[in-house]
Amino acid sequence: MKQINSKIQPQAEQHERRHVYNGDSLNQSANQPKGNRPVRSRKKSPFILIVGLFFVSLMVVLYIWNKICVNKLVIEVSELHNQHEKILNINEFVRAEINRKSSLERIGKIASEQLGLVSPKEQPVWFEITQTHIEEANNAR
């Protein structure tokens, strides 16, 4: 009989050690803790899997499309920048050419050599035209 009691006694000690967190001891036979249920893996719906793959592929396509558009815009901006630089250089060249051709020395040289113009030796005289002078000029015609 000692053998049977010795086998039962460790089980009883295990039940006595269990306590509820509020401090009351459990009734050994009435409140046995339930064991965990077996874990069941949920089956994935093929529809959700296809929708997920479609969404991921759509995001990848949109990302690549965005990269391509940005690269095209960068190329266009660099071409426009180069064109702008060329136009600025041409403007500077034209301004330098205008300054060179509108210099008084050059104009005086062309006037004297090609057109035979001579600088006046005396100062020009200022005179006023009045209404009477205009009427006399009209009557003389």
N, CA, C and O atoms as a GROMACS GRO file, in nm:
protein
  564
    1MET      N    1   0.080  -0.118   0.000
    1MET     CA    2   0.000   0.000   0.000
    1MET      C    3   0.085   0.126   0.000
    1MET      O    4   0.041   0.231  -0.045
    2LYS      N    5   0.202   0.114   0.048
    2LYS     CA    6   0.291   0.227   0.049
    2LYS      C    7   0.328   0.266  -0.092
    2LYS      O    8   0.347   0.384  -0.121
    3GLN      N    9   0.339   0.172  -0.177
    3GLN     CA   10   0.375   0.203  -0.314
    3GLN      C   11   0.265   0.284  -0.383
    3GLN      O   12   0.295   0.377  -0.457
    4ILE      N   13   0.143   0.251  -0.361
    4ILE     CA   14   0.032   0.322  -0.423
    4ILE      C   15   0.025   0.464  -0.368
    4ILE      O   16   0.008   0.558  -0.445
    5ASN      N   17   0.038   0.481  -0.237
    5ASN     CA   18   0.037   0.614  -0.177
    5ASN      C   19   0.152   0.700  -0.226
    5ASN      O   20   0.135   0.821  -0.246
    6SER      N   21   0.268   0.642  -0.246
    6SER     CA   22   0.384   0.719  -0.290
    6SER      C   23   0.364   0.767  -0.434
    6SER      O   24   0.413   0.874  -0.471
    7LYS      N   25   0.291   0.690  -0.516
    7LYS     CA   26   0.263   0.733  -0.653
    7LYS      C   27   0.156   0.841  -0.655
    7LYS      O   28   0.164   0.931  -0.739
    8ILE      N   29   0.061   0.836  -0.571
    8ILE     CA   30  -0.047   0.933  -0.568
    8ILE      C   31   0.000   1.063  -0.505
    8ILE      O   32  -0.043   1.171  -0.546
    9GLN      N   33   0.083   1.055  -0.409
    9GLN     CA   34   0.127   1.174  -0.336
    9GLN      C   35   0.195   1.278  -0.425
    9GLN      O   36   0.164   1.396  -0.408
   10PRO      N   37   0.285   1.248  -0.519
   10PRO     CA   38   0.343   1.352  -0.602
   10PRO      C   39   0.238   1.423  -0.688
   10PRO      O   40   0.251   1.543  -0.712
   11GLN      N   41   0.135   1.351  -0.733
   11GLN     CA   42   0.030   1.416  -0.811
   11GLN      C   43  -0.048   1.513  -0.724
   11GLN      O   44  -0.084   1.621  -0.771
   12ALA      N   45  -0.073   1.479  -0.604
   12ALA     CA   46  -0.146   1.567  -0.513
   12ALA      C   47  -0.063   1.690  -0.483
   12ALA      O   48  -0.118   1.800  -0.474
   13GLU      N   49   0.066   1.675  -0.469
   13GLU     CA   50   0.152   1.791  -0.443
   13GLU      C   51   0.153   1.886  -0.563
   13GLU      O   52   0.160   2.008  -0.545
   14GLN      N   53   0.145   1.833  -0.682
   14GLN     CA   54   0.141   1.917  -0.800
   14GLN      C   55   0.015   2.003  -0.800
   14GLN      O   56   0.021   2.121  -0.833
   15HIS      N   57  -0.098   1.944  -0.763
   15HIS     CA   58  -0.223   2.019  -0.761
   15HIS      C   59  -0.223   2.123  -0.650
   15HIS      O   60  -0.282   2.229  -0.665
   16GLU      N   61  -0.158   2.094  -0.540
   16GLU     CA   62  -0.156   2.187  -0.428
   16GLU      C   63  -0.069   2.309  -0.460
   16GLU      O   64  -0.093   2.417  -0.406
   17ARG      N   65   0.027   2.294  -0.545
   17ARG     CA   66   0.116   2.404  -0.577
   17ARG      C   67   0.050   2.507  -0.669
   17ARG      O   68   0.096   2.621  -0.676
   18ARG      N   69  -0.054   2.470  -0.737
   18ARG     CA   70  -0.119   2.561  -0.830
   18ARG      C   71  -0.203   2.661  -0.751
   18ARG      O   72  -0.282   2.622  -0.665
   19HIS      N   73  -0.186   2.787  -0.781
   19HIS     CA   74  -0.262   2.891  -0.714
   19HIS      C   75  -0.319   2.986  -0.818
   19HIS      O   76  -0.262   3.007  -0.924
   20VAL      N   77  -0.431   3.043  -0.785
   20VAL     CA   78  -0.490   3.146  -0.866
   20VAL      C   79  -0.423   3.276  -0.827
   20VAL      O   80  -0.378   3.289  -0.713
   21TYR      N   81  -0.414   3.371  -0.916
   21TYR     CA   82  -0.339   3.494  -0.890
   21TYR      C   83  -0.401   3.579  -0.780
   21TYR      O   84  -0.332   3.665  -0.725
   22ASN      N   85  -0.528   3.560  -0.748
   22ASN     CA   86  -0.586   3.641  -0.642
   22ASN      C   87  -0.556   3.584  -0.504
   22ASN      O   88  -0.597   3.642  -0.403
   23GLY      N   89  -0.485   3.473  -0.498
   23GLY     CA   90  -0.440   3.419  -0.370
   23GLY      C   91  -0.519   3.301  -0.323
   23GLY      O   92  -0.473   3.231  -0.232
   24ASP      N   93  -0.636   3.274  -0.378
   24ASP     CA   94  -0.715   3.157  -0.335
   24ASP      C   95  -0.657   3.033  -0.400
   24ASP      O   96  -0.618   3.034  -0.517
   25SER      N   97  -0.653   2.928  -0.324
   25SER     CA   98  -0.604   2.804  -0.382
   25SER      C   99  -0.715   2.738  -0.461
   25SER      O  100  -0.833   2.756  -0.432
   26LEU      N  101  -0.677   2.664  -0.561
   26LEU     CA  102  -0.775   2.599  -0.649
   26LEU      C  103  -0.830   2.473  -0.584
   26LEU      O  104  -0.762   2.404  -0.508
   27ASN      N  105  -0.952   2.444  -0.616
   27ASN     CA  106  -1.010   2.316  -0.578
   27ASN      C  107  -0.948   2.213  -0.670
   27ASN      O  108  -0.947   2.230  -0.792
   28GLN      N  109  -0.895   2.110  -0.611
   28GLN     CA  110  -0.815   2.016  -0.689
   28GLN      C  111  -0.895   1.948  -0.798
   28GLN      O  112  -0.839   1.923  -0.906
   29SER      N  113  -1.016   1.917  -0.778
   29SER     CA  114  -1.090   1.840  -0.877
   29SER      C  115  -1.174   1.929  -0.968
   29SER      O  116  -1.195   1.893  -1.084
   30ALA      N  117  -1.224   2.042  -0.920
   30ALA     CA  118  -1.319   2.121  -0.996
   30ALA      C  119  -1.252   2.212  -1.098
   30ALA      O  120  -1.299   2.220  -1.212
   31ASN      N  121  -1.147   2.279  -1.063
   31ASN     CA  122  -1.088   2.380  -1.152
   31ASN      C  123  -0.955   2.333  -1.210
   31ASN      O  124  -0.850   2.389  -1.176
   32GLN      N  125  -0.957   2.237  -1.291
   32GLN     CA  126  -0.836   2.194  -1.360
   32GLN      C  127  -0.813   2.287  -1.478
   32GLN      O  128  -0.907   2.312  -1.555
   33PRO      N  129  -0.691   2.340  -1.496
   33PRO     CA  130  -0.668   2.427  -1.611
   33PRO      C  131  -0.679   2.348  -1.741
   33PRO      O  132  -0.636   2.233  -1.750
   34LYS      N  133  -0.736   2.412  -1.839
   34LYS     CA  134  -0.753   2.346  -1.968
   34LYS      C  135  -0.620   2.348  -2.041
   34LYS      O  136  -0.541   2.441  -2.027
   35GLY      N  137  -0.598   2.249  -2.116
   35GLY     CA  138  -0.478   2.244  -2.199
   35GLY      C  139  -0.497   2.328  -2.323
   35GLY      O  140  -0.610   2.363  -2.359
   36ASN      N  141  -0.389   2.361  -2.388
   36ASN     CA  142  -0.397   2.440  -2.510
   36ASN      C  143  -0.457   2.358  -2.622
   36ASN      O  144  -0.436   2.237  -2.634
   37ARG      N  145  -0.535   2.428  -2.705
   37ARG     CA  146  -0.591   2.361  -2.822
   37ARG      C  147  -0.480   2.342  -2.924
   37ARG      O  148  -0.384   2.418  -2.926
   38PRO      N  149  -0.493   2.244  -3.006
   38PRO     CA  150  -0.392   2.227  -3.110
   38PRO      C  151  -0.398   2.345  -3.208
   38PRO      O  152  -0.506   2.394  -3.241
   39VAL      N  153  -0.285   2.389  -3.251
   39VAL     CA  154  -0.277   2.502  -3.341
   39VAL      C  155  -0.315   2.456  -3.482
   39VAL      O  156  -0.257   2.362  -3.537
   40ARG      N  157  -0.415   2.524  -3.537
   40ARG     CA  158  -0.456   2.493  -3.674
   40ARG      C  159  -0.410   2.608  -3.762
   40ARG      O  160  -0.439   2.724  -3.734
   41SER      N  161  -0.341   2.577  -3.866
   41SER     CA  162  -0.300   2.683  -3.958
   41SER      C  163  -0.418   2.714  -4.048
   41SER      O  164  -0.484   2.625  -4.103
   42ARG      N  165  -0.444   2.846  -4.063
   42ARG     CA  166  -0.555   2.888  -4.147
   42ARG      C  167  -0.514   2.874  -4.293
   42ARG      O  168  -0.402   2.908  -4.331
   43LYS      N  169  -0.604   2.825  -4.370
   43LYS     CA  170  -0.576   2.812  -4.512
   43LYS      C  171  -0.586   2.949  -4.577
   43LYS      O  172  -0.680   3.024  -4.552
   44LYS      N  173  -0.488   2.980  -4.659
   44LYS     CA  174  -0.488   3.107  -4.732
   44LYS      C  175  -0.578   3.093  -4.854
   44LYS      O  176  -0.571   2.995  -4.928
   45SER      N  177  -0.661   3.192  -4.872
   45SER     CA  178  -0.751   3.190  -4.987
   45SER      C  179  -0.670   3.219  -5.113
   45SER      O  180  -0.587   3.310  -5.113
   46PRO      N  181  -0.692   3.145  -5.219
   46PRO     CA  182  -0.620   3.172  -5.344
   46PRO      C  183  -0.653   3.309  -5.400
   46PRO      O  184  -0.569   3.372  -5.464
   47PHE      N  185  -0.774   3.356  -5.377
   47PHE     CA  186  -0.814   3.488  -5.424
   47PHE      C  187  -0.730   3.596  -5.356
   47PHE      O  188  -0.681   3.688  -5.423
   48ILE      N  189  -0.712   3.586  -5.225
   48ILE     CA  190  -0.632   3.686  -5.153
   48ILE      C  191  -0.487   3.679  -5.197
   48ILE      O  192  -0.420   3.782  -5.208
   49LEU      N  193  -0.437   3.560  -5.221
   49LEU     CA  194  -0.301   3.543  -5.268
   49LEU      C  195  -0.283   3.607  -5.406
   49LEU      O  196  -0.183   3.675  -5.430
   50ILE      N  197  -0.378   3.587  -5.496
   50ILE     CA  198  -0.370   3.646  -5.630
   50ILE      C  199  -0.382   3.798  -5.623
   50ILE      O  200  -0.309   3.869  -5.692
   51VAL      N  201  -0.473   3.848  -5.539
   51VAL     CA  202  -0.487   3.993  -5.523
   51VAL      C  203  -0.359   4.053  -5.466
   51VAL      O  204  -0.315   4.159  -5.510
   52GLY      N  205  -0.298   3.986  -5.371
   52GLY     CA  206  -0.172   4.034  -5.314
   52GLY      C  207  -0.061   4.038  -5.418
   52GLY      O  208   0.012   4.137  -5.426
   53LEU      N  209  -0.049   3.932  -5.497
   53LEU     CA  210   0.052   3.930  -5.602
   53LEU      C  211   0.026   4.037  -5.707
   53LEU      O  212   0.119   4.101  -5.755
   54PHE      N  213  -0.102   4.057  -5.742
   54PHE     CA  214  -0.137   4.162  -5.838
   54PHE      C  215  -0.100   4.299  -5.783
   54PHE      O  216  -0.045   4.382  -5.855
   55PHE      N  217  -0.129   4.323  -5.656
   55PHE     CA  218  -0.097   4.452  -5.594
   55PHE      C  219   0.054   4.475  -5.592
   55PHE      O  220   0.100   4.585  -5.624
   56VAL      N  221   0.131   4.374  -5.555
   56VAL     CA  222   0.277   4.388  -5.552
   56VAL      C  223   0.330   4.412  -5.692
   56VAL      O  224   0.417   4.498  -5.711
   57SER      N  225   0.281   4.338  -5.792
   57SER     CA  226   0.330   4.358  -5.929
   57SER      C  227   0.290   4.496  -5.980
   57SER      O  228   0.366   4.560  -6.052
   58LEU      N  229   0.171   4.543  -5.945
   58LEU     CA  230   0.128   4.678  -5.984
   58LEU      C  231   0.219   4.783  -5.924
   58LEU      O  232   0.257   4.879  -5.991
   59MET      N  233   0.256   4.767  -5.799
   59MET     CA  234   0.346   4.862  -5.733
   59MET      C  235   0.484   4.861  -5.800
   59MET      O  236   0.545   4.967  -5.817
   60VAL      N  237   0.533   4.744  -5.837
   60VAL     CA  238   0.663   4.735  -5.904
   60VAL      C  239   0.657   4.804  -6.040
   60VAL      O  240   0.748   4.877  -6.077
   61VAL      N  241   0.548   4.780  -6.115
   61VAL     CA  242   0.534   4.843  -6.246
   61VAL      C  243   0.526   4.994  -6.232
   61VAL      O  244   0.589   5.067  -6.309
   62LEU      N  245   0.449   5.043  -6.136
   62LEU     CA  246   0.439   5.188  -6.115
   62LEU      C  247   0.573   5.248  -6.074
   62LEU      O  248   0.606   5.358  -6.117
   63TYR      N  249   0.649   5.179  -5.994
   63TYR     CA  250   0.781   5.228  -5.952
   63TYR      C  251   0.874   5.238  -6.072
   63TYR      O  252   0.944   5.338  -6.089
   64ILE      N  253   0.876   5.136  -6.154
   64ILE     CA  254   0.964   5.137  -6.272
   64ILE      C  255   0.919   5.244  -6.370
   64ILE      O  256   1.002   5.314  -6.427
   65TRP      N  257   0.788   5.258  -6.391
   65TRP     CA  258   0.735   5.362  -6.480
   65TRP      C  259   0.774   5.501  -6.429
   65TRP      O  260   0.812   5.588  -6.508
   66ASN      N  261   0.766   5.521  -6.298
   66ASN     CA  262   0.806   5.649  -6.239
   66ASN      C  263   0.954   5.676  -6.264
   66ASN      O  264   0.992   5.788  -6.298
   67LYS      N  265   1.038   5.575  -6.246
   67LYS     CA  266   1.182   5.592  -6.270
   67LYS      C  267   1.209   5.629  -6.416
   67LYS      O  268   1.292   5.716  -6.443
   68ILE      N  269   1.140   5.565  -6.509
   68ILE     CA  270   1.160   5.594  -6.650
   68ILE      C  271   1.118   5.736  -6.682
   68ILE      O  272   1.188   5.808  -6.753
   69CYS      N  273   1.003   5.779  -6.628
   69CYS     CA  274   0.955   5.916  -6.653
   69CYS      C  275   1.050   6.018  -6.594
   69CYS      O  276   1.078   6.121  -6.656
   70VAL      N  277   1.100   5.993  -6.476
   70VAL     CA  278   1.194   6.086  -6.413
   70VAL      C  279   1.322   6.094  -6.495
   70VAL      O  280   1.377   6.203  -6.513
   71ASN      N  281   1.370   5.982  -6.545
   71ASN     CA  282   1.492   5.983  -6.627
   71ASN      C  283   1.470   6.062  -6.756
   71ASN      O  284   1.559   6.136  -6.798
   72LYS      N  285   1.352   6.048  -6.819
   72LYS     CA  286   1.323   6.125  -6.939
   72LYS      C  287   1.320   6.274  -6.908
   72LYS      O  288   1.372   6.355  -6.984
   73LEU      N  289   1.260   6.310  -6.796
   73LEU     CA  290   1.254   6.451  -6.757
   73LEU      C  291   1.393   6.506  -6.727
   73LEU      O  292   1.422   6.621  -6.761
   74VAL      N  293   1.477   6.428  -6.665
   74VAL     CA  294   1.614   6.473  -6.636
   74VAL      C  295   1.690   6.497  -6.766
   74VAL      O  296   1.762   6.596  -6.779
   75ILE      N  297   1.673   6.408  -6.863
   75ILE     CA  298   1.739   6.425  -6.993
   75ILE      C  299   1.687   6.551  -7.062
   75ILE      O  300   1.764   6.628  -7.118
   76GLU      N  301   1.555   6.572  -7.058
   76GLU     CA  302   1.496   6.690  -7.120
   76GLU      C  303   1.545   6.818  -7.053
   76GLU      O  304   1.575   6.916  -7.120
   77VAL      N  305   1.553   6.816  -6.922
   77VAL     CA  306   1.601   6.934  -6.849
   77VAL      C  307   1.747   6.963  -6.884
   77VAL      O  308   1.784   7.079  -6.902
   78SER      N  309   1.829   6.860  -6.894
   78SER     CA  310   1.970   6.883  -6.928
   78SER      C  311   1.983   6.936  -7.071
   78SER      O  312   2.067   7.023  -7.097
   79GLU      N  313   1.901   6.886  -7.165
   79GLU     CA  314   1.905   6.938  -7.302
   79GLU      C  315   1.861   7.084  -7.306
   79GLU      O  316   1.922   7.165  -7.375
   80LEU      N  317   1.756   7.118  -7.231
   80LEU     CA  318   1.711   7.258  -7.226
   80LEU      C  319   1.815   7.347  -7.160
   80LEU      O  320   1.832   7.463  -7.199
   81HIS      N  321   1.883   7.294  -7.061
   81HIS     CA  322   1.989   7.373  -6.995
   81HIS      C  323   2.103   7.400  -7.094
   81HIS      O  324   2.155   7.511  -7.100
   82ASN      N  325   2.141   7.298  -7.171
   82ASN     CA  326   2.246   7.318  -7.272
   82ASN      C  327   2.203   7.418  -7.378
   82ASN      O  328   2.282   7.503  -7.420
   83GLN      N  329   2.077   7.408  -7.421
   83GLN     CA  330   2.025   7.502  -7.520
   83GLN      C  331   2.025   7.644  -7.463
   83GLN      O  332   2.059   7.739  -7.534
   84HIS      N  333   1.988   7.659  -7.338
   84HIS     CA  334   1.988   7.790  -7.272
   84HIS      C  335   2.129   7.848  -7.267
   84HIS      O  336   2.150   7.967  -7.293
   85GLU      N  337   2.226   7.764  -7.234
   85GLU     CA  338   2.366   7.809  -7.230
   85GLU      C  339   2.412   7.855  -7.370
   85GLU      O  340   2.482   7.955  -7.382
   86LYS      N  341   2.374   7.781  -7.474
   86LYS     CA  342   2.410   7.820  -7.610
   86LYS      C  343   2.349   7.955  -7.646
   86LYS      O  344   2.416   8.040  -7.706
   87ILE      N  345   2.223   7.975  -7.610
   87ILE     CA  346   2.156   8.102  -7.640
   87ILE      C  347   2.223   8.217  -7.565
   87ILE      O  348   2.241   8.325  -7.620
   88LEU      N  349   2.260   8.193  -7.440
   88LEU     CA  350   2.330   8.298  -7.364
   88LEU      C  351   2.464   8.332  -7.428
   88LEU      O  352   2.502   8.449  -7.435
   89ASN      N  353   2.536   8.232  -7.475
   89ASN     CA  354   2.664   8.256  -7.542
   89ASN      C  355   2.643   8.336  -7.671
   89ASN      O  356   2.720   8.428  -7.701
   90ILE      N  357   2.541   8.301  -7.748
   90ILE     CA  358   2.511   8.373  -7.871
   90ILE      C  359   2.475   8.517  -7.840
   90ILE      O  360   2.518   8.609  -7.910
   91ASN      N  361   2.395   8.539  -7.734
   91ASN     CA  362   2.359   8.675  -7.694
   91ASN      C  363   2.483   8.757  -7.658
   91ASN      O  364   2.494   8.873  -7.697
   92GLU      N  365   2.574   8.698  -7.586
   92GLU     CA  366   2.697   8.769  -7.550
   92GLU      C  367   2.778   8.803  -7.674
   92GLU      O  368   2.835   8.912  -7.685
   93PHE      N  369   2.784   8.708  -7.769
   93PHE     CA  370   2.857   8.733  -7.893
   93PHE      C  371   2.793   8.847  -7.971
   93PHE      O  372   2.863   8.934  -8.024
   94VAL      N  373   2.659   8.848  -7.979
   94VAL     CA  374   2.588   8.953  -8.053
   94VAL      C  375   2.608   9.088  -7.986
   94VAL      O  376   2.627   9.189  -8.054
   95ARG      N  377   2.603   9.093  -7.853
   95ARG     CA  378   2.626   9.220  -7.782
   95ARG      C  379   2.767   9.273  -7.809
   95ARG      O  380   2.786   9.393  -7.830
   96ALA      N  381   2.865   9.183  -7.807
   96ALA     CA  382   3.002   9.226  -7.835
   96ALA      C  383   3.013   9.278  -7.978
   96ALA      O  384   3.083   9.377  -8.004
   97GLU      N  385   2.945   9.211  -8.071
   97GLU     CA  386   2.947   9.255  -8.211
   97GLU      C  387   2.879   9.392  -8.227
   97GLU      O  388   2.928   9.477  -8.301
   98ILE      N  389   2.767   9.413  -8.157
   98ILE     CA  390   2.698   9.542  -8.163
   98ILE      C  391   2.787   9.652  -8.106
   98ILE      O  392   2.796   9.761  -8.163
   99ASN      N  393   2.851   9.625  -7.993
   99ASN     CA  394   2.941   9.725  -7.933
   99ASN      C  395   3.057   9.759  -8.026
   99ASN      O  396   3.098   9.875  -8.037
  100ARG      N  397   3.110   9.657  -8.093
  100ARG     CA  398   3.222   9.681  -8.183
  100ARG      C  399   3.177   9.763  -8.304
  100ARG      O  400   3.247   9.856  -8.346
  101LYS      N  401   3.060   9.729  -8.359
  101LYS     CA  402   3.016   9.799  -8.480
  101LYS      C  403   2.957   9.936  -8.451
  101LYS      O  404   2.950  10.018  -8.542
  102SER      N  405   2.915   9.963  -8.332
  102SER     CA  406   2.856  10.094  -8.302
  102SER      C  407   2.956  10.190  -8.237
  102SER      O  408   2.917  10.296  -8.188
  103SER      N  409   3.082  10.154  -8.238
  103SER     CA  410   3.180  10.246  -8.180
  103SER      C  411   3.195  10.370  -8.270
  103SER      O  412   3.190  10.359  -8.393
  104LEU      N  413   3.214  10.485  -8.208
  104LEU     CA  414   3.223  10.612  -8.283
  104LEU      C  415   3.344  10.615  -8.376
  104LEU      O  416   3.337  10.673  -8.485
  105GLU      N  417   3.451  10.555  -8.336
  105GLU     CA  418   3.571  10.554  -8.419
  105GLU      C  419   3.545  10.480  -8.550
  105GLU      O  420   3.583  10.528  -8.657
  106ARG      N  421   3.480  10.366  -8.543
  106ARG     CA  422   3.452  10.287  -8.662
  106ARG      C  423   3.354  10.362  -8.753
  106ARG      O  424   3.375  10.369  -8.874
  107ILE      N  425   3.249  10.419  -8.694
  107ILE     CA  426   3.149  10.492  -8.774
  107ILE      C  427   3.214  10.613  -8.842
  107ILE      O  428   3.186  10.642  -8.958
  108GLY      N  429   3.300  10.685  -8.769
  108GLY     CA  430   3.370  10.800  -8.827
  108GLY      C  431   3.461  10.759  -8.941
  108GLY      O  432   3.469  10.829  -9.042
  109LYS      N  433   3.529  10.648  -8.925
  109LYS     CA  434   3.620  10.600  -9.030
  109LYS      C  435   3.541  10.562  -9.155
  109LYS      O  436   3.580  10.598  -9.266
  110ILE      N  437   3.431  10.489  -9.138
  110ILE     CA  438   3.348  10.450  -9.253
  110ILE      C  439   3.288  10.574  -9.319
  110ILE      O  440   3.282  10.580  -9.442
  111ALA      N  441   3.243  10.673  -9.242
  111ALA     CA  442   3.182  10.794  -9.298
  111ALA      C  443   3.284  10.873  -9.379
  111ALA      O  444   3.250  10.926  -9.485
  112SER      N  445   3.406  10.881  -9.332
  112SER     CA  446   3.504  10.960  -9.406
  112SER      C  447   3.559  10.885  -9.528
  112SER      O  448   3.579  10.946  -9.633
  113GLU      N  449   3.585  10.755  -9.516
  113GLU     CA  450   3.646  10.680  -9.626
  113GLU      C  451   3.544  10.640  -9.734
  113GLU      O  452   3.568  10.663  -9.853
  114GLN      N  453   3.434  10.583  -9.695
  114GLN     CA  454   3.340  10.529  -9.793
  114GLN      C  455   3.240  10.633  -9.843
  114GLN      O  456   3.206  10.634  -9.961
  115LEU      N  457   3.193  10.720  -9.754
  115LEU     CA  458   3.090  10.816  -9.793
  115LEU      C  459   3.145  10.955  -9.824
  115LEU      O  460   3.074  11.038  -9.878
  116GLY      N  461   3.270  10.980  -9.790
  116GLY     CA  462   3.333  11.109  -9.818
  116GLY      C  463   3.283  11.221  -9.728
  116GLY      O  464   3.294  11.338  -9.764
  117LEU      N  465   3.230  11.190  -9.613
  117LEU     CA  466   3.184  11.292  -9.521
  117LEU      C  467   3.302  11.352  -9.446
  117LEU      O  468   3.400  11.284  -9.417
  118VAL      N  469   3.289  11.481  -9.414
  118VAL     CA  470   3.397  11.550  -9.344
  118VAL      C  471   3.338  11.611  -9.218
  118VAL      O  472   3.223  11.656  -9.219
  119SER      N  473   3.413  11.614  -9.112
  119SER     CA  474   3.367  11.677  -8.988
  119SER      C  475   3.360  11.827  -9.008
  119SER      O  476   3.450  11.882  -9.072
  120PRO      N  477   3.259  11.897  -8.956
  120PRO     CA  478   3.249  12.043  -8.975
  120PRO      C  479   3.360  12.113  -8.897
  120PRO      O  480   3.400  12.069  -8.789
  121LYS      N  481   3.408  12.224  -8.955
  121LYS     CA  482   3.516  12.297  -8.890
  121LYS      C  483   3.461  12.405  -8.796
  121LYS      O  484   3.531  12.447  -8.704
  122GLU      N  485   3.340  12.448  -8.818
  122GLU     CA  486   3.279  12.549  -8.732
  122GLU      C  487   3.159  12.489  -8.661
  122GLU      O  488   3.102  12.389  -8.705
  123GLN      N  489   3.122  12.552  -8.552
  123GLN     CA  490   3.010  12.506  -8.473
  123GLN      C  491   2.878  12.530  -8.547
  123GLN      O  492   2.865  12.629  -8.618
  124PRO      N  493   2.782  12.442  -8.532
  124PRO     CA  494   2.653  12.464  -8.595
  124PRO      C  495   2.580  12.580  -8.526
  124PRO      O  496   2.599  12.605  -8.407
  125VAL      N  497   2.496  12.648  -8.602
  125VAL     CA  498   2.422  12.763  -8.552
  125VAL      C  499   2.280  12.717  -8.521
  125VAL      O  500   2.217  12.648  -8.601
  126TRP      N  501   2.232  12.756  -8.406
  126TRP     CA  502   2.096  12.723  -8.366
  126TRP      C  503   2.004  12.836  -8.409
  126TRP      O  504   2.036  12.954  -8.393
  127PHE      N  505   1.891  12.800  -8.462
  127PHE     CA  506   1.792  12.902  -8.496
  127PHE      C  507   1.654  12.846  -8.464
  127PHE      O  508   1.633  12.725  -8.459
  128GLU      N  509   1.560  12.939  -8.443
  128GLU     CA  510   1.425  12.899  -8.407
  128GLU      C  511   1.332  12.922  -8.525
  128GLU      O  512   1.347  13.017  -8.601
  129ILE      N  513   1.238  12.835  -8.538
  129ILE     CA  514   1.137  12.849  -8.643
  129ILE      C  515   1.008  12.889  -8.572
  129ILE      O  516   0.960  12.820  -8.482
  130THR      N  517   0.954  12.999  -8.613
  130THR     CA  518   0.828  13.045  -8.556
  130THR      C  519   0.717  13.023  -8.657
  130THR      O  520   0.741  12.978  -8.769
  131GLN      N  521   0.597  13.054  -8.615
  131GLN     CA  522   0.480  13.034  -8.702
  131GLN      C  523   0.488  13.125  -8.825
  131GLN      O  524   0.443  13.086  -8.932
  132THR      N  525   0.543  13.240  -8.811
  132THR     CA  526   0.554  13.331  -8.926
  132THR      C  527   0.650  13.275  -9.031
  132THR      O  528   0.624  13.286  -9.150
  133HIS      N  529   0.759  13.216  -8.986
  133HIS     CA  530   0.852  13.154  -9.081
  133HIS      C  531   0.785  13.042  -9.158
  133HIS      O  532   0.810  13.025  -9.278
  134ILE      N  533   0.700  12.965  -9.092
  134ILE     CA  534   0.630  12.855  -9.157
  134ILE      C  535   0.532  12.910  -9.260
  134ILE      O  536   0.522  12.857  -9.371
  135GLU      N  537   0.459  13.015  -9.225
  135GLU     CA  538   0.363  13.075  -9.319
  135GLU      C  539   0.435  13.133  -9.441
  135GLU      O  540   0.386  13.121  -9.554
  136GLU      N  541   0.550  13.195  -9.420
  136GLU     CA  542   0.628  13.251  -9.533
  136GLU      C  543   0.675  13.138  -9.625
  136GLU      O  544   0.675  13.153  -9.747
  137ALA      N  545   0.715  13.025  -9.567
  137ALA     CA  546   0.762  12.913  -9.647
  137ALA      C  547   0.646  12.854  -9.727
  137ALA      O  548   0.665  12.813  -9.841
  138ASN      N  549   0.530  12.850  -9.670
  138ASN     CA  550   0.411  12.797  -9.739
  138ASN      C  551   0.367  12.892  -9.851
  138ASN      O  552   0.327  12.847  -9.958
  139ASN      N  553   0.375  13.020  -9.829
  139ASN     CA  554   0.336  13.118  -9.931
  139ASN      C  555   0.435  13.119 -10.048
  139ASN      O  556   0.397  13.149 -10.161
  140ALA      N  557   0.558  13.088 -10.022
  140ALA     CA  558   0.660  13.090 -10.126
  140ALA      C  559   0.640  12.975 -10.224
  140ALA      O  560   0.693  12.981 -10.334
  141ARG      N  561   0.574  12.882 -10.192
  141ARG     CA  562   0.554  12.765 -10.282
  141ARG      C  563   0.456  12.798 -10.380
  141ARG      O  564   0.424  12.714 -10.465
   0.00000   0.00000   0.00000
